[in-house]
C-alpha cells in the first residue's frame, strides 16, 4: 500500500452503518474505536465488513480507510 499520509492505524472493522450516500465505518485499533465517514462506493470497492482488517489513514483534517 503506497500512501503519502504517515499516520496509519491498523485495525479491524467493527461496524459499517450505511446511509443513503455515505457510510460510517468504525475500526477497532488496539481497543480504541476510530470512526470515519466514507462513500458507499468506497465501502463496496474495499469490501469493508465487520471482521475485515483495514487501516485508518489520517491526513490533515481527513480520516481515510484503506486495506492492503
N, CA, C, O and CB atoms as a CASP TS submission, in Angstrom:
PFRMAT TS
TARGET T0000
AUTHOR 0000-0000-0000
METHOD Language model
MODEL 1
PARENT N/A
ATOM      1  N   UNK     1       0.859  -1.164   0.000  1.00  0.00           N
ATOM      2  CA  UNK     1       0.000   0.000   0.000  1.00  0.00           C
ATOM      3  C   UNK     1       0.906   1.228   0.000  1.00  0.00           C
ATOM      4  O   UNK     1       1.673   1.426   0.942  1.00  0.00           O
ATOM      5  CB  UNK     1      -0.978  -0.003   1.230  1.00  0.00           C
ATOM      6  N   UNK     2       0.829   2.055  -1.041  1.00  0.00           N
ATOM      7  CA  UNK     2       1.654   3.279  -1.124  1.00  0.00           C
ATOM      8  C   UNK     2       0.769   4.488  -0.920  1.00  0.00           C
ATOM      9  O   UNK     2      -0.008   4.859  -1.800  1.00  0.00           O
ATOM     10  CB  UNK     2       2.397   3.375  -2.494  1.00  0.00           C
ATOM     11  N   UNK     3       0.889   5.112   0.264  1.00  0.00           N
ATOM     12  CA  UNK     3       0.102   6.294   0.617  1.00  0.00           C
ATOM     13  C   UNK     3       1.059   7.301   1.246  1.00  0.00           C
ATOM     14  O   UNK     3       1.922   6.921   2.038  1.00  0.00           O
ATOM     15  CB  UNK     3      -1.090   5.934   1.599  1.00  0.00           C
ATOM     16  N   UNK     4       0.917   8.576   0.904  1.00  0.00           N
ATOM     17  CA  UNK     4       1.816   9.593   1.434  1.00  0.00           C
ATOM     18  C   UNK     4       1.541   9.940   2.896  1.00  0.00           C
ATOM     19  O   UNK     4       2.433  10.426   3.591  1.00  0.00           O
ATOM     20  CB  UNK     4       1.715  10.834   0.600  1.00  0.00           C
ATOM     21  N   UNK     5       0.321   9.696   3.368  1.00  0.00           N
ATOM     22  CA  UNK     5      -0.014  10.005   4.760  1.00  0.00           C
ATOM     23  C   UNK     5       0.789   9.092   5.688  1.00  0.00           C
ATOM     24  O   UNK     5       0.825   7.877   5.493  1.00  0.00           O
ATOM     25  CB  UNK     5      -1.546   9.841   5.016  1.00  0.00           C
ATOM     26  N   UNK     6       1.421   9.676   6.680  1.00  0.00           N
ATOM     27  CA  UNK     6       2.268   8.898   7.584  1.00  0.00           C
ATOM     28  C   UNK     6       1.510   8.338   8.786  1.00  0.00           C
ATOM     29  O   UNK     6       1.986   7.403   9.430  1.00  0.00           O
ATOM     30  CB  UNK     6       3.408   9.750   8.068  1.00  0.00           C
ATOM     31  N   UNK     7       0.347   8.891   9.094  1.00  0.00           N
ATOM     32  CA  UNK     7      -0.424   8.434  10.243  1.00  0.00           C
ATOM     33  C   UNK     7      -1.390   7.345   9.811  1.00  0.00           C
ATOM     34  O   UNK     7      -2.492   7.626   9.339  1.00  0.00           O
ATOM     35  CB  UNK     7      -1.184   9.605  10.898  1.00  0.00           C
ATOM     36  N   UNK     8      -0.968   6.110   9.978  1.00  0.00           N
ATOM     37  CA  UNK     8      -1.780   4.967   9.576  1.00  0.00           C
ATOM     38  C   UNK     8      -1.962   4.053  10.778  1.00  0.00           C
ATOM     39  O   UNK     8      -0.990   3.640  11.411  1.00  0.00           O
ATOM     40  CB  UNK     8      -1.129   4.201   8.386  1.00  0.00           C
ATOM     41  N   UNK     9      -3.208   3.742  11.083  1.00  0.00           N
ATOM     42  CA  UNK     9      -3.540   2.915  12.242  1.00  0.00           C
ATOM     43  C   UNK     9      -4.170   1.615  11.765  1.00  0.00           C
ATOM     44  O   UNK     9      -5.265   1.625  11.203  1.00  0.00           O
ATOM     45  CB  UNK     9      -4.495   3.665  13.209  1.00  0.00           C
ATOM     46  N   UNK    10      -3.490   0.503  11.984  1.00  0.00           N
ATOM     47  CA  UNK    10      -4.016  -0.803  11.588  1.00  0.00           C
ATOM     48  C   UNK    10      -5.092  -1.236  12.575  1.00  0.00           C
ATOM     49  O   UNK    10      -4.938  -1.083  13.786  1.00  0.00           O
ATOM     50  CB  UNK    10      -2.882  -1.862  11.516  1.00  0.00           C
ATOM     51  N   UNK    11      -6.183  -1.777  12.042  1.00  0.00           N
ATOM     52  CA  UNK    11      -7.263  -2.224  12.909  1.00  0.00           C
ATOM     53  C   UNK    11      -8.168  -3.209  12.222  1.00  0.00           C
ATOM     54  O   UNK    11      -7.851  -3.737  11.156  1.00  0.00           O
ATOM     55  CB  UNK    11      -8.063  -1.055  13.388  1.00  0.00           C
ATOM     56  N   UNK    12      -9.304  -3.449  12.848  1.00  0.00           N
ATOM     57  CA  UNK    12     -10.312  -4.378  12.342  1.00  0.00           C
ATOM     58  C   UNK    12     -11.657  -3.661  12.309  1.00  0.00           C
ATOM     59  O   UNK    12     -12.019  -2.966  13.258  1.00  0.00           O
ATOM     60  CB  UNK    12     -10.387  -5.669  13.221  1.00  0.00           C
ATOM     61  N   UNK    13     -12.391  -3.829  11.220  1.00  0.00           N
ATOM     62  CA  UNK    13     -13.712  -3.205  11.098  1.00  0.00           C
ATOM     63  C   UNK    13     -14.642  -3.790  12.154  1.00  0.00           C
ATOM     64  O   UNK    13     -14.801  -5.007  12.254  1.00  0.00           O
ATOM     65  CB  UNK    13     -14.303  -3.414   9.668  1.00  0.00           C
ATOM     66  N   UNK    14     -15.249  -2.912  12.938  1.00  0.00           N
ATOM     67  CA  UNK    14     -16.222  -3.305  13.961  1.00  0.00           C
ATOM     68  C   UNK    14     -17.633  -3.187  13.410  1.00  0.00           C
ATOM     69  O   UNK    14     -18.471  -4.063  13.627  1.00  0.00           O
ATOM     70  CB  UNK    14     -16.068  -2.439  15.230  1.00  0.00           C
ATOM     71  N   UNK    15     -17.894  -2.082  12.685  1.00  0.00           N
ATOM     72  CA  UNK    15     -19.234  -1.883  12.138  1.00  0.00           C
ATOM     73  C   UNK    15     -19.189  -1.008  10.898  1.00  0.00           C
ATOM     74  O   UNK    15     -18.288  -0.189  10.718  1.00  0.00           O
ATOM     75  CB  UNK    15     -20.154  -1.259  13.187  1.00  0.00           C
ATOM     76  N   UNK    16     -20.197  -1.209  10.042  1.00  0.00           N
ATOM     77  CA  UNK    16     -20.408  -0.377   8.859  1.00  0.00           C
ATOM     78  C   UNK    16     -21.881   0.003   8.867  1.00  0.00           C
ATOM     79  O   UNK    16     -22.744  -0.854   8.679  1.00  0.00           O
ATOM     80  CB  UNK    16     -19.998  -1.125   7.516  1.00  0.00           C
ATOM     81  N   UNK    17     -22.174   1.280   9.083  1.00  0.00           N
ATOM     82  CA  UNK    17     -23.556   1.757   9.111  1.00  0.00           C
ATOM     83  C   UNK    17     -23.802   2.543   7.831  1.00  0.00           C
ATOM     84  O   UNK    17     -23.354   3.681   7.692  1.00  0.00           O
ATOM     85  CB  UNK    17     -23.839   2.637  10.382  1.00  0.00           C
ATOM     86  N   UNK    18     -24.513   1.931   6.909  1.00  0.00           N
ATOM     87  CA  UNK    18     -24.747   2.542   5.600  1.00  0.00           C
ATOM     88  C   UNK    18     -25.887   3.554   5.639  1.00  0.00           C
ATOM     89  O   UNK    18     -26.943   3.307   6.222  1.00  0.00           O
ATOM     90  CB  UNK    18     -25.048   1.468   4.568  1.00  0.00           C
ATOM     91  N   UNK    19     -25.643   4.702   5.000  1.00  0.00           N
ATOM     92  CA  UNK    19     -26.663   5.720   4.812  1.00  0.00           C
ATOM     93  C   UNK    19     -27.056   5.743   3.350  1.00  0.00           C
ATOM     94  O   UNK    19     -26.824   4.774   2.628  1.00  0.00           O
ATOM     95  CB  UNK    19     -26.165   7.111   5.277  1.00  0.00           C
ATOM     96  N   UNK    20     -27.642   6.829   2.910  1.00  0.00           N
ATOM     97  CA  UNK    20     -28.082   6.949   1.523  1.00  0.00           C
ATOM     98  C   UNK    20     -26.909   7.073   0.563  1.00  0.00           C
ATOM     99  O   UNK    20     -26.912   6.465  -0.507  1.00  0.00           O
ATOM    100  CB  UNK    20     -28.999   8.143   1.367  1.00  0.00           C
ATOM    101  N   UNK    21     -25.907   7.859   0.941  1.00  0.00           N
ATOM    102  CA  UNK    21     -24.753   8.118   0.076  1.00  0.00           C
ATOM    103  C   UNK    21     -23.438   7.700   0.735  1.00  0.00           C
ATOM    104  O   UNK    21     -22.534   7.202   0.064  1.00  0.00           O
ATOM    105  CB  UNK    21     -24.697   9.597  -0.292  1.00  0.00           C
ATOM    106  N   UNK    22     -23.336   7.902   2.041  1.00  0.00           N
ATOM    107  CA  UNK    22     -22.116   7.616   2.788  1.00  0.00           C
ATOM    108  C   UNK    22     -22.341   6.508   3.801  1.00  0.00           C
ATOM    109  O   UNK    22     -23.469   6.084   4.052  1.00  0.00           O
ATOM    110  CB  UNK    22     -21.615   8.871   3.491  1.00  0.00           C
ATOM    111  N   UNK    23     -21.240   6.053   4.372  1.00  0.00           N
ATOM    112  CA  UNK    23     -21.305   5.047   5.427  1.00  0.00           C
ATOM    113  C   UNK    23     -20.377   5.454   6.557  1.00  0.00           C
ATOM    114  O   UNK    23     -19.334   6.067   6.328  1.00  0.00           O
ATOM    115  CB  UNK    23     -20.931   3.641   4.887  1.00  0.00           C
ATOM    116  N   UNK    24     -20.762   5.112   7.771  1.00  0.00           N
ATOM    117  CA  UNK    24     -19.928   5.320   8.946  1.00  0.00           C
ATOM    118  C   UNK    24     -19.221   4.007   9.227  1.00  0.00           C
ATOM    119  O   UNK    24     -19.862   2.998   9.524  1.00  0.00           O
ATOM    120  CB  UNK    24     -20.770   5.800  10.185  1.00  0.00           C
ATOM    121  N   UNK    25     -17.898   4.022   9.133  1.00  0.00           N
ATOM    122  CA  UNK    25     -17.096   2.812   9.328  1.00  0.00           C
ATOM    123  C   UNK    25     -16.311   2.971  10.623  1.00  0.00           C
ATOM    124  O   UNK    25     -15.594   3.954  10.806  1.00  0.00           O
ATOM    125  CB  UNK    25     -16.133   2.556   8.112  1.00  0.00           C
ATOM    126  N   UNK    26     -16.450   2.002  11.519  1.00  0.00           N
ATOM    127  CA  UNK    26     -15.737   2.032  12.789  1.00  0.00           C
ATOM    128  C   UNK    26     -14.723   0.906  12.831  1.00  0.00           C
ATOM    129  O   UNK    26     -15.047  -0.253  12.574  1.00  0.00           O
ATOM    130  CB  UNK    26     -16.713   1.924  13.973  1.00  0.00           C
ATOM    131  N   UNK    27     -13.477   1.270  13.162  1.00  0.00           N
ATOM    132  CA  UNK    27     -12.392   0.300  13.304  1.00  0.00           C
ATOM    133  C   UNK    27     -12.004   0.175  14.771  1.00  0.00           C
ATOM    134  O   UNK    27     -12.050   1.149  15.522  1.00  0.00           O
ATOM    135  CB  UNK    27     -11.166   0.713  12.453  1.00  0.00           C
ATOM    136  N   UNK    28     -11.628  -1.019  15.164  1.00  0.00           N
ATOM    137  CA  UNK    28     -11.026  -1.240  16.478  1.00  0.00           C
ATOM    138  C   UNK    28      -9.521  -1.218  16.265  1.00  0.00           C
ATOM    139  O   UNK    28      -8.970  -2.071  15.568  1.00  0.00           O
ATOM    140  CB  UNK    28     -11.510  -2.604  17.137  1.00  0.00           C
ATOM    141  N   UNK    29      -8.862  -0.239  16.869  1.00  0.00           N
ATOM    142  CA  UNK    29      -7.412  -0.097  16.770  1.00  0.00           C
ATOM    143  C   UNK    29      -6.841  -0.316  18.172  1.00  0.00           C
ATOM    144  O   UNK    29      -6.780   0.617  18.973  1.00  0.00           O
ATOM    145  CB  UNK    29      -7.001   1.319  16.189  1.00  0.00           C
ATOM    146  N   UNK    30      -6.429  -1.531  18.462  1.00  0.00           N
ATOM    147  CA  UNK    30      -5.871  -1.877  19.781  1.00  0.00           C
ATOM    148  C   UNK    30      -6.786  -1.454  20.929  1.00  0.00           C
ATOM    149  O   UNK    30      -6.325  -0.907  21.931  1.00  0.00           O
ATOM    150  CB  UNK    30      -4.504  -1.225  19.958  1.00  0.00           C
ATOM    151  N   UNK    31      -8.083  -1.712  20.775  1.00  0.00           N
ATOM    152  CA  UNK    31      -9.039  -1.401  21.838  1.00  0.00           C
ATOM    153  C   UNK    31      -9.648  -0.015  21.767  1.00  0.00           C
ATOM    154  O   UNK    31     -10.553   0.296  22.541  1.00  0.00           O
ATOM    155  CB  UNK    31      -8.382  -1.557  23.141  1.00  0.00           C
ATOM    156  N   UNK    32      -9.176   0.823  20.860  1.00  0.00           N
ATOM    157  CA  UNK    32      -9.731   2.161  20.678  1.00  0.00           C
ATOM    158  C   UNK    32     -10.508   2.181  19.374  1.00  0.00           C
ATOM    159  O   UNK    32     -10.018   1.698  18.353  1.00  0.00           O
ATOM    160  CB  UNK    32      -8.611   3.250  20.681  1.00  0.00           C
ATOM    161  N   UNK    33     -11.709   2.732  19.396  1.00  0.00           N
ATOM    162  CA  UNK    33     -12.518   2.808  18.184  1.00  0.00           C
ATOM    163  C   UNK    33     -12.243   4.108  17.436  1.00  0.00           C
ATOM    164  O   UNK    33     -12.236   5.192  18.020  1.00  0.00           O
ATOM    165  CB  UNK    33     -14.012   2.695  18.525  1.00  0.00           C
ATOM    166  N   UNK    34     -12.017   3.973  16.130  1.00  0.00           N
ATOM    167  CA  UNK    34     -11.797   5.101  15.233  1.00  0.00           C
ATOM    168  C   UNK    34     -12.898   5.039  14.184  1.00  0.00           C
ATOM    169  O   UNK    34     -13.098   3.997  13.560  1.00  0.00           O
ATOM    170  CB  UNK    34     -10.355   5.064  14.574  1.00  0.00           C
ATOM    171  N   UNK    35     -13.616   6.144  13.983  1.00  0.00           N
ATOM    172  CA  UNK    35     -14.748   6.153  13.061  1.00  0.00           C
ATOM    173  C   UNK    35     -14.501   7.151  11.939  1.00  0.00           C
ATOM    174  O   UNK    35     -14.004   8.255  12.164  1.00  0.00           O
ATOM    175  CB  UNK    35     -16.054   6.491  13.804  1.00  0.00           C
ATOM    176  N   UNK    36     -14.860   6.738  10.718  1.00  0.00           N
ATOM    177  CA  UNK    36     -14.712   7.607   9.543  1.00  0.00           C
ATOM    178  C   UNK    36     -15.990   7.538   8.718  1.00  0.00           C
ATOM    179  O   UNK    36     -16.679   6.518   8.689  1.00  0.00           O
ATOM    180  CB  UNK    36     -13.470   7.192   8.680  1.00  0.00           C
ATOM    181  N   UNK    37     -16.291   8.654   8.044  1.00  0.00           N
ATOM    182  CA  UNK    37     -17.387   8.691   7.073  1.00  0.00           C
ATOM    183  C   UNK    37     -16.764   8.573   5.690  1.00  0.00           C
ATOM    184  O   UNK    37     -15.915   9.382   5.315  1.00  0.00           O
ATOM    185  CB  UNK    37     -18.250  10.013   7.208  1.00  0.00           C
ATOM    186  N   UNK    38     -17.187   7.563   4.931  1.00  0.00           N
ATOM    187  CA  UNK    38     -16.693   7.378   3.571  1.00  0.00           C
ATOM    188  C   UNK    38     -17.872   7.078   2.657  1.00  0.00           C
ATOM    189  O   UNK    38     -18.974   6.807   3.134  1.00  0.00           O
ATOM    190  CB  UNK    38     -15.636   6.238   3.507  1.00  0.00           C
ATOM    191  N   UNK    39     -17.650   7.123   1.357  1.00  0.00           N
ATOM    192  CA  UNK    39     -18.745   6.878   0.420  1.00  0.00           C
ATOM    193  C   UNK    39     -19.127   5.406   0.415  1.00  0.00           C
ATOM    194  O   UNK    39     -18.310   4.539   0.723  1.00  0.00           O
ATOM    195  CB  UNK    39     -18.358   7.330  -0.995  1.00  0.00           C
ATOM    196  N   UNK    40     -20.384   5.134   0.061  1.00  0.00           N
ATOM    197  CA  UNK    40     -20.833   3.744  -0.084  1.00  0.00           C
ATOM    198  C   UNK    40     -20.033   3.033  -1.166  1.00  0.00           C
ATOM    199  O   UNK    40     -19.735   1.844  -1.053  1.00  0.00           O
ATOM    200  CB  UNK    40     -22.337   3.690  -0.414  1.00  0.00           C
ATOM    201  N   UNK    41     -19.687   3.777  -2.223  1.00  0.00           N
ATOM    202  CA  UNK    41     -18.883   3.202  -3.297  1.00  0.00           C
ATOM    203  C   UNK    41     -17.546   2.702  -2.746  1.00  0.00           C
ATOM    204  O   UNK    41     -17.080   1.631  -3.135  1.00  0.00           O
ATOM    205  CB  UNK    41     -18.651   4.241  -4.418  1.00  0.00           C
ATOM    206  N   UNK    42     -16.932   3.462  -1.850  1.00  0.00           N
ATOM    207  CA  UNK    42     -15.668   3.042  -1.243  1.00  0.00           C
ATOM    208  C   UNK    42     -15.852   1.824  -0.353  1.00  0.00           C
ATOM    209  O   UNK    42     -15.022   0.914  -0.366  1.00  0.00           O
ATOM    210  CB  UNK    42     -15.063   4.182  -0.438  1.00  0.00           C
ATOM    211  N   UNK    43     -16.923   1.798   0.415  1.00  0.00           N
ATOM    212  CA  UNK    43     -17.209   0.632   1.265  1.00  0.00           C
ATOM    213  C   UNK    43     -17.279  -0.625   0.407  1.00  0.00           C
ATOM    214  O   UNK    43     -16.701  -1.657   0.747  1.00  0.00           O
ATOM    215  CB  UNK    43     -18.540   0.827   2.050  1.00  0.00           C
ATOM    216  N   UNK    44     -17.989  -0.525  -0.700  1.00  0.00           N
ATOM    217  CA  UNK    44     -18.172  -1.695  -1.571  1.00  0.00           C
ATOM    218  C   UNK    44     -16.895  -2.073  -2.297  1.00  0.00           C
ATOM    219  O   UNK    44     -16.567  -3.256  -2.392  1.00  0.00           O
ATOM    220  CB  UNK    44     -19.269  -1.429  -2.584  1.00  0.00           C
ATOM    221  N   UNK    45     -16.164  -1.085  -2.813  1.00  0.00           N
ATOM    222  CA  UNK    45     -14.946  -1.406  -3.566  1.00  0.00           C
ATOM    223  C   UNK    45     -13.843  -1.957  -2.660  1.00  0.00           C
ATOM    224  O   UNK    45     -13.019  -2.754  -3.108  1.00  0.00           O
ATOM    225  CB  UNK    45     -14.439  -0.163  -4.300  1.00  0.00           C
ATOM    226  N   UNK    46     -13.820  -1.542  -1.394  1.00  0.00           N
ATOM    227  CA  UNK    46     -12.841  -2.070  -0.444  1.00  0.00           C
ATOM    228  C   UNK    46     -13.306  -3.354   0.228  1.00  0.00           C
ATOM    229  O   UNK    46     -12.526  -4.024   0.905  1.00  0.00           O
ATOM    230  CB  UNK    46     -12.538  -1.034   0.609  1.00  0.00           C
ATOM    231  N   UNK    47     -14.576  -3.697   0.039  1.00  0.00           N
ATOM    232  CA  UNK    47     -15.111  -4.913   0.657  1.00  0.00           C
ATOM    233  C   UNK    47     -15.165  -4.816   2.172  1.00  0.00           C
ATOM    234  O   UNK    47     -14.953  -5.808   2.869  1.00  0.00           O
ATOM    235  CB  UNK    47     -14.276  -6.110   0.257  1.00  0.00           C
ATOM    236  N   UNK    48     -15.449  -3.616   2.687  1.00  0.00           N
ATOM    237  CA  UNK    48     -15.457  -3.421   4.135  1.00  0.00           C
ATOM    238  C   UNK    48     -16.664  -4.085   4.777  1.00  0.00           C
ATOM    239  O   UNK    48     -17.800  -3.907   4.339  1.00  0.00           O
ATOM    240  CB  UNK    48     -15.443  -1.935   4.471  1.00  0.00           C
ATOM    241  N   UNK    49     -16.393  -4.850   5.820  1.00  0.00           N
ATOM    242  CA  UNK    49     -17.424  -5.545   6.586  1.00  0.00           C
ATOM    243  C   UNK    49     -16.812  -5.879   7.945  1.00  0.00           C
ATOM    244  O   UNK    49     -15.590  -5.949   8.073  1.00  0.00           O
ATOM    245  CB  UNK    49     -17.939  -6.848   5.837  1.00  0.00           C
ATOM    246  N   UNK    50     -17.649  -6.086   8.957  1.00  0.00           N
ATOM    247  CA  UNK    50     -17.118  -6.438  10.271  1.00  0.00           C
ATOM    248  C   UNK    50     -16.167  -7.627  10.180  1.00  0.00           C
ATOM    249  O   UNK    50     -16.446  -8.621   9.509  1.00  0.00           O
ATOM    250  CB  UNK    50     -18.260  -6.751  11.240  1.00  0.00           C
ATOM    251  N   UNK    51     -15.033  -7.497  10.876  1.00  0.00           N
ATOM    252  CA  UNK    51     -14.023  -8.543  10.891  1.00  0.00           C
ATOM    253  C   UNK    51     -12.907  -8.339   9.885  1.00  0.00           C
ATOM    254  O   UNK    51     -11.853  -8.965  10.000  1.00  0.00           O
ATOM    255  CB  UNK    51     -14.665  -9.849  10.644  1.00  0.00           C
ATOM    256  N   UNK    52     -13.118  -7.469   8.890  1.00  0.00           N
ATOM    257  CA  UNK    52     -12.103  -7.212   7.855  1.00  0.00           C
ATOM    258  C   UNK    52     -10.991  -6.337   8.428  1.00  0.00           C
ATOM    259  O   UNK    52     -11.258  -5.365   9.136  1.00  0.00           O
ATOM    260  CB  UNK    52     -12.742  -6.529   6.606  1.00  0.00           C
ATOM    261  N   UNK    53      -9.749  -6.688   8.119  1.00  0.00           N
ATOM    262  CA  UNK    53      -8.603  -5.866   8.515  1.00  0.00           C
ATOM    263  C   UNK    53      -8.564  -4.630   7.625  1.00  0.00           C
ATOM    264  O   UNK    53      -8.782  -4.728   6.418  1.00  0.00           O
ATOM    265  CB  UNK    53      -7.262  -6.669   8.415  1.00  0.00           C
ATOM    266  N   UNK    54      -8.288  -3.474   8.211  1.00  0.00           N
ATOM    267  CA  UNK    54      -8.232  -2.218   7.463  1.00  0.00           C
ATOM    268  C   UNK    54      -7.344  -1.242   8.221  1.00  0.00           C
ATOM    269  O   UNK    54      -6.929  -1.514   9.348  1.00  0.00           O
ATOM    270  CB  UNK    54      -9.662  -1.621   7.248  1.00  0.00           C
ATOM    271  N   UNK    55      -7.055  -0.107   7.601  1.00  0.00           N
ATOM    272  CA  UNK    55      -6.245   0.933   8.214  1.00  0.00           C
ATOM    273  C   UNK    55      -7.023   2.243   8.240  1.00  0.00           C
ATOM    274  O   UNK    55      -7.707   2.586   7.276  1.00  0.00           O
ATOM    275  CB  UNK    55      -4.913   1.107   7.457  1.00  0.00           C
ATOM    276  N   UNK    56      -6.918   2.965   9.340  1.00  0.00           N
ATOM    277  CA  UNK    56      -7.380   4.347   9.383  1.00  0.00           C
ATOM    278  C   UNK    56      -6.176   5.177   8.945  1.00  0.00           C
ATOM    279  O   UNK    56      -5.115   5.118   9.566  1.00  0.00           O
ATOM    280  CB  UNK    56      -7.919   4.772  10.837  1.00  0.00           C
ATOM    281  N   UNK    57      -6.344   5.944   7.879  1.00  0.00           N
ATOM    282  CA  UNK    57      -5.265   6.765   7.342  1.00  0.00           C
ATOM    283  C   UNK    57      -5.631   8.221   7.614  1.00  0.00           C
ATOM    284  O   UNK    57      -6.638   8.719   7.111  1.00  0.00           O
ATOM    285  CB  UNK    57      -5.039   6.501   5.799  1.00  0.00           C
ATOM    286  N   UNK    58      -4.818   8.893   8.404  1.00  0.00           N
ATOM    287  CA  UNK    58      -5.139  10.242   8.855  1.00  0.00           C
ATOM    288  C   UNK    58      -4.202  11.234   8.169  1.00  0.00           C
ATOM    289  O   UNK    58      -2.981  11.145   8.296  1.00  0.00           O
ATOM    290  CB  UNK    58      -5.028  10.354  10.403  1.00  0.00           C
ATOM    291  N   UNK    59      -4.791  12.174   7.446  1.00  0.00           N
ATOM    292  CA  UNK    59      -4.017  13.194   6.742  1.00  0.00           C
ATOM    293  C   UNK    59      -4.741  14.523   6.909  1.00  0.00           C
ATOM    294  O   UNK    59      -5.913  14.645   6.553  1.00  0.00           O
ATOM    295  CB  UNK    59      -3.829  12.834   5.223  1.00  0.00           C
ATOM    296  N   UNK    60      -4.050  15.506   7.443  1.00  0.00           N
ATOM    297  CA  UNK    60      -4.628  16.828   7.677  1.00  0.00           C
ATOM    298  C   UNK    60      -5.925  16.685   8.472  1.00  0.00           C
ATOM    299  O   UNK    60      -5.905  16.165   9.588  1.00  0.00           O
ATOM    300  CB  UNK    60      -4.888  17.565   6.331  1.00  0.00           C
ATOM    301  N   UNK    61      -7.044  17.135   7.921  1.00  0.00           N
ATOM    302  CA  UNK    61      -8.316  17.075   8.644  1.00  0.00           C
ATOM    303  C   UNK    61      -9.163  15.880   8.257  1.00  0.00           C
ATOM    304  O   UNK    61     -10.309  15.776   8.693  1.00  0.00           O
ATOM    305  CB  UNK    61      -9.097  18.330   8.408  1.00  0.00           C
ATOM    306  N   UNK    62      -8.626  14.968   7.446  1.00  0.00           N
ATOM    307  CA  UNK    62      -9.397  13.825   6.961  1.00  0.00           C
ATOM    308  C   UNK    62      -8.929  12.519   7.576  1.00  0.00           C
ATOM    309  O   UNK    62      -7.745  12.345   7.863  1.00  0.00           O
ATOM    310  CB  UNK    62      -9.309  13.737   5.455  1.00  0.00           C
ATOM    311  N   UNK    63      -9.867  11.604   7.775  1.00  0.00           N
ATOM    312  CA  UNK    63      -9.552  10.242   8.152  1.00  0.00           C
ATOM    313  C   UNK    63     -10.034   9.358   7.021  1.00  0.00           C
ATOM    314  O   UNK    63     -11.221   9.355   6.693  1.00  0.00           O
ATOM    315  CB  UNK    63     -10.205   9.844   9.522  1.00  0.00           C
ATOM    316  N   UNK    64      -9.119   8.607   6.420  1.00  0.00           N
ATOM    317  CA  UNK    64      -9.431   7.728   5.299  1.00  0.00           C
ATOM    318  C   UNK    64      -9.315   6.289   5.750  1.00  0.00           C
ATOM    319  O   UNK    64      -8.619   6.005   6.725  1.00  0.00           O
ATOM    320  CB  UNK    64      -8.501   8.002   4.097  1.00  0.00           C
ATOM    321  N   UNK    65      -9.975   5.378   5.068  1.00  0.00           N
ATOM    322  CA  UNK    65      -9.879   3.950   5.370  1.00  0.00           C
ATOM    323  C   UNK    65      -9.240   3.254   4.187  1.00  0.00           C
ATOM    324  O   UNK    65      -9.634   3.487   3.044  1.00  0.00           O
ATOM    325  CB  UNK    65     -11.277   3.338   5.687  1.00  0.00           C
ATOM    326  N   UNK    66      -8.250   2.396   4.445  1.00  0.00           N
ATOM    327  CA  UNK    66      -7.564   1.670   3.367  1.00  0.00           C
ATOM    328  C   UNK    66      -7.369   0.216   3.769  1.00  0.00           C
ATOM    329  O   UNK    66      -7.360  -0.112   4.955  1.00  0.00           O
ATOM    330  CB  UNK    66      -6.197   2.326   3.036  1.00  0.00           C
ATOM    331  N   UNK    67      -7.217  -0.635   2.798  1.00  0.00           N
ATOM    332  CA  UNK    67      -6.926  -2.049   3.041  1.00  0.00           C
ATOM    333  C   UNK    67      -5.705  -2.443   2.230  1.00  0.00           C
ATOM    334  O   UNK    67      -5.382  -1.798   1.233  1.00  0.00           O
ATOM    335  CB  UNK    67      -8.145  -2.950   2.678  1.00  0.00           C
ATOM    336  N   UNK    68      -5.025  -3.499   2.655  1.00  0.00           N
ATOM    337  CA  UNK    68      -3.875  -4.000   1.894  1.00  0.00           C
ATOM    338  C   UNK    68      -4.347  -4.780   0.696  1.00  0.00           C
ATOM    339  O   UNK    68      -3.530  -5.285  -0.073  1.00  0.00           O
ATOM    340  CB  UNK    68      -2.970  -4.874   2.769  1.00  0.00           C
TER
END
